[in-house]
């Protein structure tokens, strides 16, 4: 028992003393890999760049610029589906980036299937959500929350007319900011979009290669993922068309 306690203490001390150096080393290696991948991309060695970016992502680095660079490398190698997939992932993290939005729009124009994006009343009313990330909305809500309670506190001690209007306006903005944050959070957590990766796939009536072909889809098309079954994925389109496709031919935008 005493030996076990001593071993645990020794391990704890080793972690305390050596973990910072290990973390620094891992960070240094990641930065070096990111730099070398960018260098490979600039020199036209796109597959090498792709391998580096994918390695960084698999090691836990989830950054908008990383997905953006990966999308660019895939686009340069004519992998339209994977390019759009990574542009969409980058867009979730930095939706207001002008270069990203231009490249994503350009890549979408290259797709063969004309699938209109569905627009509901909420997305049209809160139109600014598509250009703001969840982090920015959280910061905005936190600042307006502080302003609201500050205005309310001032109103308690100073009954001037301007304090009434300041409290009212800050309350309205606080409600809008809170609602915007809640809607964005819900939107991200219910995002079931997926991207067709292969050049052309058959959408079947059932999860079997012998089932009837309902229609075909092509690389880069955005579909809605419903569920998986025995290596097959059930997907649907905004016009209510739905069918089954091999799981490897489609990938969700949201990364688990």
N, C-alpha and C positions, 0 to 999 in steps of 0.2 A: 504493500500500500504506500509506504513512504517513498519507495523507489519510483512508483508511478507518479507520485506528486512531484518528485524532483525532475523527472523526465518532462512532465508538462510545463514546469517552470522554465526549464532549459529551452524547450521549444518556443515558449512565449517570448523569452529574452532574445532568442535568435531572430524571431519574426520582427520584434521591435527594432533590433539593430540592423538587420539586413534587408528588410522589406523595402525601405525607402530606396536603397540602391538598386534593388530588383525592379521596382516600378520605374525608376529613372532610366534603367537600361532598356526596359520594354518600350518606354516612350521614345527613347533615342532610336531604337530599331524601327519603330513605326514611322517616325519622321523620315528616317533614311529611306524606307520602302516607299513612302508617299512621294518623296523627292525623285527617286529613281524611276518610279512609275510615270510621273509627270514628264521627266526627261525622255523616257521611251516614247511617250505620246507625241511630244514635240518632234522627235526624230523619225516618226512614222512607224515605229515598232509597236503597233497597236495591240497585238495579242499579248506581248510582254506587259504592256500597261494594264490590260484587262486582268491578267493573272495577279498583278500586284494589288490593284484596287480590290479585287475579290478577296484576296488574302487578308487585307486590312478589314474589310467588312465582316468576314467570318471570325476575325479575332475580337470583334465587339465594337469596332469603330463605326458608329452610325452618324454620319455627317452629311449635310446637304451637298456640300461641294464635292465630296467623295462620290456620291451617287451621280452627281452631274458630270463629273469627269469620266466615270464609268459609262454613262449614257453616250457621251461624245465618242469614246473609243469604240463602243458597239456600233454606233452609227457609221463610223469610218470603215468598219469591216462589213457593212451591209447587213447587219443583224438588227433589222428595224424593230422587231418585237422586243428584244432585250433593251434596245436603246430607249424606246418609249416607256418600258417598265421602270427603268432607272431614272428617267426624267420625271416620271410621276412620283417616285419615291422621294426624289430631291424636292419636288414641288410641295410635298407635305411639310418639309422642314424649312424651306425658304420660298414661300409662294410669291413674294414680291420681287424676286430677282428678275431683272429685265432680260438678261442674256438667256437664262433658263427658260423663261416664258416664250421667247422668240424661237429657241431651238425645239421646244416641245411642240409649238404650233406648226413649225416647219416639218417636223417628223410626222405629226398627225396628218398633214396634207399629203404625205407619201403613201398612206394606207389605202388599200383598195376598197374596203367596205365602208359605205356611208352610213354610219350609225350616229344619229343625233344625240346630243347630251340632253338628258331629262332635266327640266327646270320646274321646281315647285315654288309655291308662294313664299315659303320661308327663305329660300336661297335668293329670291328676287328682292325680298324686303330687306334682308340683312346682306346686301350685295358686297359689302366690304370684307366679309369673312373669307372669300376666295383669295384675297391679297394679304391676309394676315395670318401668321403662325399662331399656334396655341400659346407659345411662350410670350409673344408680344401682347396677345389679348389678356393674358394673366397679369402682366406688368401694368397694362392700362387699367384693368379692374382694380388692382392694388392701389394705384395712384389715386383713382377716382374715389375709392373707398376712404382713403385718408382725407381727401378734400371734403367729402360729404360729412364725415364726423367732425372735422375741424370747423366747417361752416355751421353745423348743428350746435357745437359747443359755444361758438361765438354768439349764436342766436340766443342761447340761454342767458347770457350776461348782457347783451346789447340788443334791445328791442327796436332797432332801426329798420326802416323799410327795406334798405338794401340787403340786410342780413336775411330777411325773409325770402327775397328773390334768389339770393345766393344759395340758400339752403334748398330751395325748390329746384333750381337748375342743376345743382350738384346731385340731388336725389334722382332726377330724371336720367342724367348721364350715368350715374351709378347703376341704375336698373338696366339701362341699355348695354353697358359694359358687362355686367354680370350675365345677362341673357346671351350676349354674343359669345362669351367664354363658354357658357353651358352648351350652346348649340354647336360650337366648334368641337368641344370635347365629345359630344354625342356623335357628331359627323365622323370624327376620326375612329371612334370605337364601333361604329356600325358600317364602316367603309368595306363593302364586299366586292369592290372592283378587282378585276383580274385582266391580264393581258395575254392575248394569243401570241405565242413565241415562234411557232413554226411557220414556214412560208405559206402553207395551205393545209387546213385540217378539215376533216369531215365531221359534221355535227350529227350524231346518230340518235335514233329514237330510244335506244336503251344502252346500258353499259355492256355491250357485246359487239365485237368487230363485225359480226354477221347481221346486225340490226340494220334497219332502213336508214339510208342517208337522207336527212331532212334538208340540210343546206350546207354550204361551205363558208368558212371564215379564213381570213388571211392575217399575216403577221402584223402586230400592232393594234389590232382591233380590241377595244375595251368591252368586256362583258361583265356580267354580275355572277360571281361564284356563289353557288347554293350549298352543295355538299359533295363529298367524295364517297366512292364505293368500289372496292376491289380494283384499285388502280385507275379508276375513271372519275371524272369530275362533271357534275351537272352544272351547266351555265345557262344564262338567259340574257336576252337583249331587252332594251327599253320597250320595244314593240310587242313584248310578251312571247316572242319566239324563244324556245328553250330546247336543250338537248344535251347529249353526253359527248365528252371528248376525252381522249387519253390524258391522264393527269400530268404527264411531262410536257404536254403541248401548251399548257396554260399555267400562269403563276400569279398569285394574289399580289396586289400592290402593297398592302400592309405587311410588314415584316414581323413575324412573331418574336 
